[in-house]
Amino acid sequence: MATLSAVLDWLIVSLALGSTLVGSYVGYQAYRGYRRHDSRAMRALSAGLFLLTAVAFGVAFVGSVLLRQGYIGLQYQQPLTFVTRLFQFCGVVLIAYSLHSRG
């Protein structure tokens, strides 16, 4: 029987992967909206959603798997967190820009 810790680890990895996949889908749908309407605001929204969801979650997911499996050392945990937060920040800035732009 699997321990509670192992089950929680699998749930965490599954949710991270699911978030990455759903984020990619949301970013793609926003990109389709941009292509359909040819709007700068939609382009910024599309890029922001993609950075905030797919890219940030993807970096966090891959980084956590690499750290857990020992492929990279713990000294890379803080830089990975920084890169993830940077993508999240850029995504939120682009979304805010899209909400306030006029074109």
N, C-alpha and C positions, 0 to 999 in steps of 0.2 A: 504494500500500500504506500502511496506517495505521501510524503510529509507535507504539512501545511505550507512550509517554506517553499518547497519545490512547486507546489500548485500555484502559489502566489507569484513565483518567478515566471512561470509559464503564462499566467494571466497578464502580468505586466508586459512581457514581450509581445503577447498577442494584441493587447490594446495599443501598444506603440506601433506595431506593424499596421494594424487596422486604421489608426489615426493617419499614418503616412499615406495609405491607399485612398482613404476617403478625402484627405486633403488634396491629393493629386487630382481626384475626380472633381472636387469643387473648383480648384484652380483651372482645370481644363474647361469646365462649363462657363466660368467667368471669361476665359479667353475666347470661347465661342461667341459670347455676348459682345465682346469687343470687336471681333471680326464682323459680326452682323451689323453693328451700329457704327463702327469706325469712330469711336469716341475716345478721346484722351482719358477721360475720367474712368471709362471701363477698362482701358489698358492698365491704368494705375491700380484699379481695384483687382484686376486679374493677377498682375504681378505681385501685389501685396498679399492676396490670399494664397498664392502659390508659395511665396517665401514664408509666410506665417505658418502654413499648415504642412505642405509637402516637404519643403526643403528643411525647415527647422526640425520637424519630427523625424525626417530621414536622417539628418546628421546625428540627432540624439539617439535614434534607434541603432544605427550602425556603430556609433561610438560606444554605446553601452554594451552592445554585444562584444565588440572588440576588447573592451575593458574586462568584462566578466570572464571571457574565455582566456584572458592573459596574452592576447596577441600584441597589445600595446600596454606600456607601463602606466602605473597610476599617476605619474608625473604629467600625463596628457589629459587627465580628467578636467582640470581647471581650464586649459585652453579649449577643450571640446565644449565645455559649458559656455565659455565666452563666445565661441563661434555660433552656437545655438541661439544664445540670447541676442547676438548681433543680427542674425537672420530674422528673429522675431521682431526686434525693434524696427528694422527696415521694412518689414511687412506691414506693421501697424502704421508707420509713417506714410507709406504709400496708400493704405486704405484711408487714412485721415485726409490725405491730399485729394483722393478721388471723391470724397464726400464734400469737399469745399471748392473743388475746381468748377469752372463754368463751361468746360468744353468737352 
